[in-house]
Amino acid sequence: MPGRHLDIDGSVGTCCVAYDTTELPAVAGESVDVIEDDAESGWSWCRNSGGREGWIPHRVLTVA
């Protein structure tokens, strides 16, 4: 979870927004739809052709 979504007080952190940490497994050449881009974190929330959703890091995504 990106630190900007946490309110940290000493050793206790509180989540400030709803956040799903699911990663979407993908294989080279697979097409996915980008649903939400989080440029600050370097990840995009994507959906594959089977309807499964999750985060994929920018470093493995290319625009076709």
N, CA, C and O atoms as a Tripos MOL2 file, in Angstrom:
@<TRIPOS>MOLECULE
protein
  256   255    64     0     0
PROTEIN
NO_CHARGES

@<TRIPOS>ATOM
      1 N           0.8410   -1.1610    0.0000 N.3       1 MET1
      2 CA          0.0000    0.0000    0.0000 C.3       1 MET1
      3 C           0.8900    1.2290    0.0000 C.2       1 MET1
      4 O           1.8160    1.3260    0.8050 O.2       1 MET1
      5 N           0.6170    2.1730   -0.8990 N.am      2 PRO2
      6 CA          1.4080    3.4050   -0.9010 C.3       2 PRO2
      7 C           1.2770    4.1620    0.4190 C.2       2 PRO2
      8 O           0.1890    4.2680    0.9860 O.2       2 PRO2
      9 N           2.3940    4.6780    0.8900 N.am      3 GLY3
     10 CA          2.4120    5.4030    2.1550 C.3       3 GLY3
     11 C           1.4590    6.5810    2.2050 C.2       3 GLY3
     12 O           0.9960    6.9620    3.2800 O.2       3 GLY3
     13 N           1.1580    7.1670    1.0400 N.am      4 ARG4
     14 CA          0.2620    8.3240    1.0350 C.3       4 ARG4
     15 C          -1.1690    7.9580    1.4320 C.2       4 ARG4
     16 O          -1.9840    8.8420    1.6920 O.2       4 ARG4
     17 N          -1.4760    6.6590    1.4780 N.am      5 HIS5
     18 CA         -2.8060    6.1960    1.8770 C.3       5 HIS5
     19 C          -2.8720    5.8480    3.3650 C.2       5 HIS5
     20 O          -3.8940    5.3570    3.8440 O.2       5 HIS5
     21 N          -1.7870    6.0990    4.0940 N.am      6 LEU6
     22 CA         -1.7220    5.7690    5.5120 C.3       6 LEU6
     23 C          -1.5750    7.0220    6.3600 C.2       6 LEU6
     24 O          -0.9340    7.9930    5.9560 O.2       6 LEU6
     25 N          -2.1730    6.9850    7.5300 N.am      7 ASP7
     26 CA         -1.9580    8.0120    8.5540 C.3       7 ASP7
     27 C          -1.1570    7.3270    9.6510 C.2       7 ASP7
     28 O          -1.6880    6.4800   10.3700 O.2       7 ASP7
     29 N           0.1230    7.6880    9.7880 N.am      8 ILE8
     30 CA          1.0000    7.0090   10.7310 C.3       8 ILE8
     31 C           1.2210    7.8760   11.9600 C.2       8 ILE8
     32 O           1.5970    9.0440   11.8600 O.2       8 ILE8
     33 N           0.9770    7.2800   13.1220 N.am      9 ASP9
     34 CA          1.1810    7.9450   14.4080 C.3       9 ASP9
     35 C           2.0660    7.0340   15.2490 C.2       9 ASP9
     36 O           1.5890    6.0780   15.8610 O.2       9 ASP9
     37 N           3.3610    7.3420   15.2710 N.am     10 GLY10
     38 CA          4.2940    6.4850   15.9900 C.3      10 GLY10
     39 C           4.4320    5.1530   15.2880 C.2      10 GLY10
     40 O           4.8310    5.0980   14.1250 O.2      10 GLY10
     41 N           4.1030    4.0730   15.9900 N.am     11 SER11
     42 CA          4.2070    2.7380   15.3990 C.3      11 SER11
     43 C           2.8580    2.2140   14.9160 C.2      11 SER11
     44 O           2.7460    1.0470   14.5430 O.2      11 SER11
     45 N           1.8300    3.0710   14.9200 N.am     12 VAL12
     46 CA          0.4860    2.6590   14.5010 C.3      12 VAL12
     47 C           0.1190    3.3630   13.2020 C.2      12 VAL12
     48 O           0.2370    4.5840   13.0940 O.2      12 VAL12
     49 N          -0.3210    2.5970   12.2300 N.am     13 GLY13
     50 CA         -0.7660    3.1600   10.9600 C.3      13 GLY13
     51 C          -2.2440    2.8940   10.7580 C.2      13 GLY13
     52 O          -2.7420    1.8150   11.0780 O.2      13 GLY13
     53 N          -2.9440    3.8890   10.2220 N.am     14 THR14
     54 CA         -4.3680    3.7590    9.9170 C.3      14 THR14
     55 C          -4.5660    3.9900    8.4320 C.2      14 THR14
     56 O          -4.0840    4.9790    7.8810 O.2      14 THR14
     57 N          -5.2760    3.0770    7.7830 N.am     15 CYS15
     58 CA         -5.5720    3.2010    6.3650 C.3      15 CYS15
     59 C          -6.6000    4.3190    6.1740 C.2      15 CYS15
     60 O          -7.6480    4.3220    6.8190 O.2      15 CYS15
     61 N          -6.2920    5.2670    5.2850 N.am     16 CYS16
     62 CA         -7.1630    6.4250    5.0590 C.3      16 CYS16
     63 C          -8.1380    6.2210    3.9010 C.2      16 CYS16
     64 O          -9.1370    6.9350    3.8060 O.2      16 CYS16
     65 N          -7.8670    5.2680    3.0290 N.am     17 VAL17
     66 CA         -8.7290    4.9980    1.8760 C.3      17 VAL17
     67 C          -8.8440    3.4840    1.6900 C.2      17 VAL17
     68 O          -7.9680    2.7250    2.1050 O.2      17 VAL17
     69 N          -9.9300    3.0660    1.0650 N.am     18 ALA18
     70 CA        -10.0740    1.6450    0.7280 C.3      18 ALA18
     71 C          -9.0070    1.3160   -0.3160 C.2      18 ALA18
     72 O          -8.8090    2.0800   -1.2600 O.2      18 ALA18
     73 N          -8.3290    0.1980   -0.1540 N.am     19 TYR19
     74 CA         -7.2370   -0.1390   -1.0660 C.3      19 TYR19
     75 C          -7.1390   -1.6530   -1.1950 C.2      19 TYR19
     76 O          -7.0630   -2.3660   -0.1950 O.2      19 TYR19
     77 N          -7.1400   -2.1370   -2.4280 N.am     20 ASP20
     78 CA         -7.0340   -3.5680   -2.7210 C.3      20 ASP20
     79 C          -5.6200   -3.8430   -3.2000 C.2      20 ASP20
     80 O          -5.1670   -3.2180   -4.1590 O.2      20 ASP20
     81 N          -4.9170   -4.7550   -2.5610 N.am     21 THR21
     82 CA         -3.5200   -5.0380   -2.8970 C.3      21 THR21
     83 C          -3.3480   -6.2100   -3.8700 C.2      21 THR21
     84 O          -2.2310   -6.6970   -4.0480 O.2      21 THR21
     85 N          -4.4240   -6.6670   -4.4950 N.am     22 THR22
     86 CA         -4.3610   -7.7980   -5.4170 C.3      22 THR22
     87 C          -3.4670   -7.4990   -6.6180 C.2      22 THR22
     88 O          -3.6410   -6.4810   -7.2870 O.2      22 THR22
     89 N          -2.5210   -8.3790   -6.8880 N.am     23 GLU23
     90 CA         -1.7140   -8.2800   -8.0970 C.3      23 GLU23
     91 C          -2.3130   -9.1950   -9.1560 C.2      23 GLU23
     92 O          -2.7850  -10.2900   -8.8490 O.2      23 GLU23
     93 N          -2.2890   -8.7390  -10.4000 N.am     24 LEU24
     94 CA         -2.8420   -9.5180  -11.5040 C.3      24 LEU24
     95 C          -1.7120  -10.2320  -12.2300 C.2      24 LEU24
     96 O          -0.8560   -9.5810  -12.8300 O.2      24 LEU24
     97 N          -1.6960  -11.5660  -12.1860 N.am     25 PRO25
     98 CA         -0.6630  -12.2840  -12.9380 C.3      25 PRO25
     99 C          -0.9340  -12.1320  -14.4420 C.2      25 PRO25
    100 O          -2.0840  -12.1900  -14.8770 O.2      25 PRO25
    101 N           0.1110  -11.9420  -15.2160 N.am     26 ALA26
    102 CA         -0.0210  -11.8070  -16.6660 C.3      26 ALA26
    103 C           1.2000  -12.4310  -17.3250 C.2      26 ALA26
    104 O           2.2580  -12.5620  -16.7090 O.2      26 ALA26
    105 N           1.0370  -12.8100  -18.5780 N.am     27 VAL27
    106 CA          2.1440  -13.3850  -19.3400 C.3      27 VAL27
    107 C           2.5160  -12.4330  -20.4720 C.2      27 VAL27
    108 O           1.6890  -11.6380  -20.9190 O.2      27 VAL27
    109 N           3.7450  -12.5170  -20.9280 N.am     28 ALA28
    110 CA          4.2120  -11.6660  -22.0180 C.3      28 ALA28
    111 C           3.2910  -11.8010  -23.2220 C.2      28 ALA28
    112 O           2.9530  -12.9140  -23.6250 O.2      28 ALA28
    113 N           2.8870  -10.6850  -23.7940 N.am     29 GLY29
    114 CA          2.0210  -10.6820  -24.9680 C.3      29 GLY29
    115 C           0.5360  -10.6380  -24.6540 C.2      29 GLY29
    116 O          -0.2760  -10.4110  -25.5510 O.2      29 GLY29
    117 N           0.1680  -10.8500  -23.3980 N.am     30 GLU30
    118 CA         -1.2470  -10.8140  -23.0100 C.3      30 GLU30
    119 C          -1.7420   -9.3720  -23.0210 C.2      30 GLU30
    120 O          -1.0460   -8.4720  -22.5500 O.2      30 GLU30
    121 N          -2.9490   -9.1480  -23.5590 N.am     31 SER31
    122 CA         -3.5530   -7.8200  -23.5580 C.3      31 SER31
    123 C          -4.4170   -7.6570  -22.3150 C.2      31 SER31
    124 O          -5.1570   -8.5650  -21.9360 O.2      31 SER31
    125 N          -4.3150   -6.4960  -21.6890 N.am     32 VAL32
    126 CA         -5.1490   -6.1650  -20.5320 C.3      32 VAL32
    127 C          -5.6950   -4.7510  -20.7220 C.2      32 VAL32
    128 O          -5.1030   -3.9390  -21.4340 O.2      32 VAL32
    129 N          -6.8160   -4.4670  -20.0860 N.am     33 ASP33
    130 CA         -7.3740   -3.1190  -20.0710 C.3      33 ASP33
    131 C          -6.8990   -2.4190  -18.8090 C.2      33 ASP33
    132 O          -6.9970   -2.9730  -17.7140 O.2      33 ASP33
    133 N          -6.3830   -1.1990  -18.9590 N.am     34 VAL34
    134 CA         -5.9940   -0.3960  -17.7970 C.3      34 VAL34
    135 C          -7.2470    0.3230  -17.3020 C.2      34 VAL34
    136 O          -7.8360    1.1240  -18.0280 O.2      34 VAL34
    137 N          -7.6480    0.0340  -16.0730 N.am     35 ILE35
    138 CA         -8.8440    0.6210  -15.4740 C.3      35 ILE35
    139 C          -8.4830    1.8970  -14.7200 C.2      35 ILE35
    140 O          -9.1950    2.8980  -14.7950 O.2      35 ILE35
    141 N          -7.3780    1.8470  -13.9990 N.am     36 GLU36
    142 CA         -6.9190    3.0000  -13.2140 C.3      36 GLU36
    143 C          -5.3980    3.0180  -13.2280 C.2      36 GLU36
    144 O          -4.7510    1.9920  -13.0200 O.2      36 GLU36
    145 N          -4.8370    4.1980  -13.4760 N.am     37 ASP37
    146 CA         -3.3850    4.3350  -13.4730 C.3      37 ASP37
    147 C          -2.9630    5.1030  -12.2260 C.2      37 ASP37
    148 O          -3.4950    6.1770  -11.9460 O.2      37 ASP37
    149 N          -2.0180    4.5610  -11.4840 N.am     38 ASP38
    150 CA         -1.4710    5.2480  -10.3090 C.3      38 ASP38
    151 C          -0.0110    5.5640  -10.6210 C.2      38 ASP38
    152 O           0.8980    4.8280  -10.2360 O.2      38 ASP38
    153 N           0.1940    6.6770  -11.3280 N.am     39 ALA39
    154 CA          1.5330    7.0530  -11.7770 C.3      39 ALA39
    155 C           2.5060    7.2180  -10.6170 C.2      39 ALA39
    156 O           3.6840    6.8810  -10.7380 O.2      39 ALA39
    157 N           2.0180    7.7330   -9.4990 N.am     40 GLU40
    158 CA          2.9000    7.9690   -8.3510 C.3      40 GLU40
    159 C           3.4930    6.6730   -7.8060 C.2      40 GLU40
    160 O           4.6520    6.6460   -7.3940 O.2      40 GLU40
    161 N           2.7050    5.5990   -7.8020 N.am     41 SER41
    162 CA          3.2060    4.3280   -7.2790 C.3      41 SER41
    163 C           3.8950    3.4850   -8.3510 C.2      41 SER41
    164 O           4.6720    2.5830   -8.0390 O.2      41 SER41
    165 N           3.5980    3.7900   -9.6340 N.am     42 GLY42
    166 CA          4.1890    3.0050  -10.7150 C.3      42 GLY42
    167 C           3.4350    1.7210  -11.0170 C.2      42 GLY42
    168 O           4.0040    0.7740  -11.5580 O.2      42 GLY42
    169 N           2.1440    1.6880  -10.6640 N.am     43 TRP43
    170 CA          1.3180    0.5110  -10.9120 C.3      43 TRP43
    171 C           0.0050    0.9310  -11.5740 C.2      43 TRP43
    172 O          -0.4400    2.0680  -11.4120 O.2      43 TRP43
    173 N          -0.6160    0.0090  -12.3240 N.am     44 SER44
    174 CA         -1.9300    0.2350  -12.9210 C.3      44 SER44
    175 C          -2.8760   -0.8870  -12.5190 C.2      44 SER44
    176 O          -2.4930   -2.0560  -12.4720 O.2      44 SER44
    177 N          -4.1310   -0.5070  -12.2270 N.am     45 TRP45
    178 CA         -5.1840   -1.4940  -11.9490 C.3      45 TRP45
    179 C          -5.7140   -1.9290  -13.3090 C.2      45 TRP45
    180 O          -6.1930   -1.1010  -14.0830 O.2      45 TRP45
    181 N          -5.6290   -3.2370  -13.6070 N.am     46 CYS46
    182 CA         -5.9490   -3.7580  -14.9350 C.3      46 CYS46
    183 C          -6.9750   -4.8900  -14.8590 C.2      46 CYS46
    184 O          -7.1990   -5.4860  -13.8050 O.2      46 CYS46
    185 N          -7.5900   -5.1620  -16.0120 N.am     47 ARG47
    186 CA         -8.5300   -6.2870  -16.1420 C.3      47 ARG47
    187 C          -8.0940   -7.1230  -17.3400 C.2      47 ARG47
    188 O          -7.8200   -6.5880  -18.4140 O.2      47 ARG47
    189 N          -8.0310   -8.4530  -17.1450 N.am     48 ASN48
    190 CA         -7.6570   -9.3290  -18.2540 C.3      48 ASN48
    191 C          -8.9040   -9.7750  -19.0200 C.2      48 ASN48
    192 O         -10.0210   -9.4190  -18.6460 O.2      48 ASN48
    193 N          -8.7180  -10.5470  -20.0830 N.am     49 SER49
    194 CA         -9.8390  -10.9670  -20.9260 C.3      49 SER49
    195 C         -10.8250  -11.8710  -20.1970 C.2      49 SER49
    196 O         -11.9730  -12.0020  -20.6220 O.2      49 SER49
    197 N         -10.3910  -12.4950  -19.1060 N.am     50 GLY50
    198 CA        -11.2740  -13.3430  -18.3140 C.3      50 GLY50
    199 C         -12.0500  -12.5700  -17.2550 C.2      50 GLY50
    200 O         -12.8480  -13.1560  -16.5240 O.2      50 GLY50
    201 N         -11.8230  -11.2510  -17.1630 N.am     51 GLY51
    202 CA        -12.5360  -10.4180  -16.1960 C.3      51 GLY51
    203 C         -11.8470  -10.2830  -14.8510 C.2      51 GLY51
    204 O         -12.3460   -9.5910  -13.9640 O.2      51 GLY51
    205 N         -10.7110  -10.9340  -14.6890 N.am     52 ARG52
    206 CA         -9.9720  -10.8450  -13.4260 C.3      52 ARG52
    207 C          -9.2510   -9.5000  -13.3570 C.2      52 ARG52
    208 O          -8.7320   -9.0250  -14.3670 O.2      52 ARG52
    209 N          -9.2140   -8.8820  -12.1710 N.am     53 GLU53
    210 CA         -8.5990   -7.5720  -12.0040 C.3      53 GLU53
    211 C          -7.5200   -7.5780  -10.9420 C.2      53 GLU53
    212 O          -7.5430   -8.3930  -10.0200 O.2      53 GLU53
    213 N          -6.5720   -6.6580  -11.0780 N.am     54 GLY54
    214 CA         -5.5110   -6.4970  -10.0930 C.3      54 GLY54
    215 C          -4.4720   -5.5170  -10.5920 C.2      54 GLY54
    216 O          -4.5690   -4.9920  -11.7010 O.2      54 GLY54
    217 N          -3.4720   -5.2790   -9.7520 N.am     55 TRP55
    218 CA         -2.3980   -4.3400  -10.0590 C.3      55 TRP55
    219 C          -1.3040   -5.0040  -10.8770 C.2      55 TRP55
    220 O          -0.9340   -6.1520  -10.6280 O.2      55 TRP55
    221 N          -0.7830   -4.2610  -11.8690 N.am     56 ILE56
    222 CA          0.3750   -4.6850  -12.6570 C.3      56 ILE56
    223 C           1.3610   -3.5180  -12.6390 C.2      56 ILE56
    224 O           0.9570   -2.3730  -12.8420 O.2      56 ILE56
    225 N           2.6560   -3.7870  -12.3980 N.am     57 PRO57
    226 CA          3.6370   -2.6950  -12.3740 C.3      57 PRO57
    227 C           3.8630   -2.1090  -13.7700 C.2      57 PRO57
    228 O           3.8650   -2.8300  -14.7680 O.2      57 PRO57
    229 N           4.0520   -0.7980  -13.8190 N.am     58 HIS58
    230 CA          4.3040   -0.1240  -15.0990 C.3      58 HIS58
    231 C           5.4840   -0.7130  -15.8470 C.2      58 HIS58
    232 O           5.4780   -0.7530  -17.0770 O.2      58 HIS58
    233 N           6.4940   -1.1700  -15.1250 N.am     59 ARG59
    234 CA          7.7180   -1.6360  -15.7910 C.3      59 ARG59
    235 C           7.4840   -2.8360  -16.7100 C.2      59 ARG59
    236 O           8.3430   -3.1500  -17.5340 O.2      59 ARG59
    237 N           6.3340   -3.5130  -16.5850 N.am     60 VAL60
    238 CA          6.0650   -4.6540  -17.4770 C.3      60 VAL60
    239 C           4.9460   -4.3820  -18.4620 C.2      60 VAL60
    240 O           4.5970   -5.2580  -19.2540 O.2      60 VAL60
    241 N           4.3710   -3.1750  -18.4290 N.am     61 LEU61
    242 CA          3.2950   -2.8270  -19.3620 C.3      61 LEU61
    243 C           3.8610   -2.0500  -20.5550 C.2      61 LEU61
    244 O           4.7630   -1.2260  -20.4040 O.2      61 LEU61
    245 N           3.3190   -2.3260  -21.7300 N.am     62 THR62
    246 CA          3.6400   -1.5360  -22.9260 C.3      62 THR62
    247 C           2.3250   -1.1650  -23.6110 C.2      62 THR62
    248 O           1.3400   -1.8990  -23.5310 O.2      62 THR62
    249 N           2.3240   -0.0260  -24.2790 N.am     63 VAL63
    250 CA          1.1300    0.4250  -24.9970 C.3      63 VAL63
    251 C           1.1840   -0.1360  -26.4020 C.2      63 VAL63
    252 O           2.1730    0.0220  -27.1180 O.2      63 VAL63
    253 N           0.0960   -0.7980  -26.7840 N.am     64 ALA64
    254 CA          0.0480   -1.4040  -28.1310 C.3      64 ALA64
    255 C          -0.6140   -0.4790  -29.1120 C.2      64 ALA64
    256 O          -0.7430   -0.8170  -30.2890 O.2      64 ALA64
@<TRIPOS>BOND
     1     1     2 1
     2     2     3 1
     3     3     4 2
     4     3     5 am
     5     5     6 1
     6     6     7 1
     7     7     8 2
     8     7     9 am
     9     9    10 1
    10    10    11 1
    11    11    12 2
    12    11    13 am
    13    13    14 1
    14    14    15 1
    15    15    16 2
    16    15    17 am
    17    17    18 1
    18    18    19 1
    19    19    20 2
    20    19    21 am
    21    21    22 1
    22    22    23 1
    23    23    24 2
    24    23    25 am
    25    25    26 1
    26    26    27 1
    27    27    28 2
    28    27    29 am
    29    29    30 1
    30    30    31 1
    31    31    32 2
    32    31    33 am
    33    33    34 1
    34    34    35 1
    35    35    36 2
    36    35    37 am
    37    37    38 1
    38    38    39 1
    39    39    40 2
    40    39    41 am
    41    41    42 1
    42    42    43 1
    43    43    44 2
    44    43    45 am
    45    45    46 1
    46    46    47 1
    47    47    48 2
    48    47    49 am
    49    49    50 1
    50    50    51 1
    51    51    52 2
    52    51    53 am
    53    53    54 1
    54    54    55 1
    55    55    56 2
    56    55    57 am
    57    57    58 1
    58    58    59 1
    59    59    60 2
    60    59    61 am
    61    61    62 1
    62    62    63 1
    63    63    64 2
    64    63    65 am
    65    65    66 1
    66    66    67 1
    67    67    68 2
    68    67    69 am
    69    69    70 1
    70    70    71 1
    71    71    72 2
    72    71    73 am
    73    73    74 1
    74    74    75 1
    75    75    76 2
    76    75    77 am
    77    77    78 1
    78    78    79 1
    79    79    80 2
    80    79    81 am
    81    81    82 1
    82    82    83 1
    83    83    84 2
    84    83    85 am
    85    85    86 1
    86    86    87 1
    87    87    88 2
    88    87    89 am
    89    89    90 1
    90    90    91 1
    91    91    92 2
    92    91    93 am
    93    93    94 1
    94    94    95 1
    95    95    96 2
    96    95    97 am
    97    97    98 1
    98    98    99 1
    99    99   100 2
   100    99   101 am
   101   101   102 1
   102   102   103 1
   103   103   104 2
   104   103   105 am
   105   105   106 1
   106   106   107 1
   107   107   108 2
   108   107   109 am
   109   109   110 1
   110   110   111 1
   111   111   112 2
   112   111   113 am
   113   113   114 1
   114   114   115 1
   115   115   116 2
   116   115   117 am
   117   117   118 1
   118   118   119 1
   119   119   120 2
   120   119   121 am
   121   121   122 1
   122   122   123 1
   123   123   124 2
   124   123   125 am
   125   125   126 1
   126   126   127 1
   127   127   128 2
   128   127   129 am
   129   129   130 1
   130   130   131 1
   131   131   132 2
   132   131   133 am
   133   133   134 1
   134   134   135 1
   135   135   136 2
   136   135   137 am
   137   137   138 1
   138   138   139 1
   139   139   140 2
   140   139   141 am
   141   141   142 1
   142   142   143 1
   143   143   144 2
   144   143   145 am
   145   145   146 1
   146   146   147 1
   147   147   148 2
   148   147   149 am
   149   149   150 1
   150   150   151 1
   151   151   152 2
   152   151   153 am
   153   153   154 1
   154   154   155 1
   155   155   156 2
   156   155   157 am
   157   157   158 1
   158   158   159 1
   159   159   160 2
   160   159   161 am
   161   161   162 1
   162   162   163 1
   163   163   164 2
   164   163   165 am
   165   165   166 1
   166   166   167 1
   167   167   168 2
   168   167   169 am
   169   169   170 1
   170   170   171 1
   171   171   172 2
   172   171   173 am
   173   173   174 1
   174   174   175 1
   175   175   176 2
   176   175   177 am
   177   177   178 1
   178   178   179 1
   179   179   180 2
   180   179   181 am
   181   181   182 1
   182   182   183 1
   183   183   184 2
   184   183   185 am
   185   185   186 1
   186   186   187 1
   187   187   188 2
   188   187   189 am
   189   189   190 1
   190   190   191 1
   191   191   192 2
   192   191   193 am
   193   193   194 1
   194   194   195 1
   195   195   196 2
   196   195   197 am
   197   197   198 1
   198   198   199 1
   199   199   200 2
   200   199   201 am
   201   201   202 1
   202   202   203 1
   203   203   204 2
   204   203   205 am
   205   205   206 1
   206   206   207 1
   207   207   208 2
   208   207   209 am
   209   209   210 1
   210   210   211 1
   211   211   212 2
   212   211   213 am
   213   213   214 1
   214   214   215 1
   215   215   216 2
   216   215   217 am
   217   217   218 1
   218   218   219 1
   219   219   220 2
   220   219   221 am
   221   221   222 1
   222   222   223 1
   223   223   224 2
   224   223   225 am
   225   225   226 1
   226   226   227 1
   227   227   228 2
   228   227   229 am
   229   229   230 1
   230   230   231 1
   231   231   232 2
   232   231   233 am
   233   233   234 1
   234   234   235 1
   235   235   236 2
   236   235   237 am
   237   237   238 1
   238   238   239 1
   239   239   240 2
   240   239   241 am
   241   241   242 1
   242   242   243 1
   243   243   244 2
   244   243   245 am
   245   245   246 1
   246   246   247 1
   247   247   248 2
   248   247   249 am
   249   249   250 1
   250   250   251 1
   251   251   252 2
   252   251   253 am
   253   253   254 1
   254   254   255 1
   255   255   256 2
@<TRIPOS>SUBSTRUCTURE
     1 MET1         2 RESIDUE 1 A MET
     2 PRO2         6 RESIDUE 1 A PRO
     3 GLY3        10 RESIDUE 1 A GLY
     4 ARG4        14 RESIDUE 1 A ARG
     5 HIS5        18 RESIDUE 1 A HIS
     6 LEU6        22 RESIDUE 1 A LEU
     7 ASP7        26 RESIDUE 1 A ASP
     8 ILE8        30 RESIDUE 1 A ILE
     9 ASP9        34 RESIDUE 1 A ASP
    10 GLY10       38 RESIDUE 1 A GLY
    11 SER11       42 RESIDUE 1 A SER
    12 VAL12       46 RESIDUE 1 A VAL
    13 GLY13       50 RESIDUE 1 A GLY
    14 THR14       54 RESIDUE 1 A THR
    15 CYS15       58 RESIDUE 1 A CYS
    16 CYS16       62 RESIDUE 1 A CYS
    17 VAL17       66 RESIDUE 1 A VAL
    18 ALA18       70 RESIDUE 1 A ALA
    19 TYR19       74 RESIDUE 1 A TYR
    20 ASP20       78 RESIDUE 1 A ASP
    21 THR21       82 RESIDUE 1 A THR
    22 THR22       86 RESIDUE 1 A THR
    23 GLU23       90 RESIDUE 1 A GLU
    24 LEU24       94 RESIDUE 1 A LEU
    25 PRO25       98 RESIDUE 1 A PRO
    26 ALA26      102 RESIDUE 1 A ALA
    27 VAL27      106 RESIDUE 1 A VAL
    28 ALA28      110 RESIDUE 1 A ALA
    29 GLY29      114 RESIDUE 1 A GLY
    30 GLU30      118 RESIDUE 1 A GLU
    31 SER31      122 RESIDUE 1 A SER
    32 VAL32      126 RESIDUE 1 A VAL
    33 ASP33      130 RESIDUE 1 A ASP
    34 VAL34      134 RESIDUE 1 A VAL
    35 ILE35      138 RESIDUE 1 A ILE
    36 GLU36      142 RESIDUE 1 A GLU
    37 ASP37      146 RESIDUE 1 A ASP
    38 ASP38      150 RESIDUE 1 A ASP
    39 ALA39      154 RESIDUE 1 A ALA
    40 GLU40      158 RESIDUE 1 A GLU
    41 SER41      162 RESIDUE 1 A SER
    42 GLY42      166 RESIDUE 1 A GLY
    43 TRP43      170 RESIDUE 1 A TRP
    44 SER44      174 RESIDUE 1 A SER
    45 TRP45      178 RESIDUE 1 A TRP
    46 CYS46      182 RESIDUE 1 A CYS
    47 ARG47      186 RESIDUE 1 A ARG
    48 ASN48      190 RESIDUE 1 A ASN
    49 SER49      194 RESIDUE 1 A SER
    50 GLY50      198 RESIDUE 1 A GLY
    51 GLY51      202 RESIDUE 1 A GLY
    52 ARG52      206 RESIDUE 1 A ARG
    53 GLU53      210 RESIDUE 1 A GLU
    54 GLY54      214 RESIDUE 1 A GLY
    55 TRP55      218 RESIDUE 1 A TRP
    56 ILE56      222 RESIDUE 1 A ILE
    57 PRO57      226 RESIDUE 1 A PRO
    58 HIS58      230 RESIDUE 1 A HIS
    59 ARG59      234 RESIDUE 1 A ARG
    60 VAL60      238 RESIDUE 1 A VAL
    61 LEU61      242 RESIDUE 1 A LEU
    62 THR62      246 RESIDUE 1 A THR
    63 VAL63      250 RESIDUE 1 A VAL
    64 ALA64      254 RESIDUE 1 A ALA
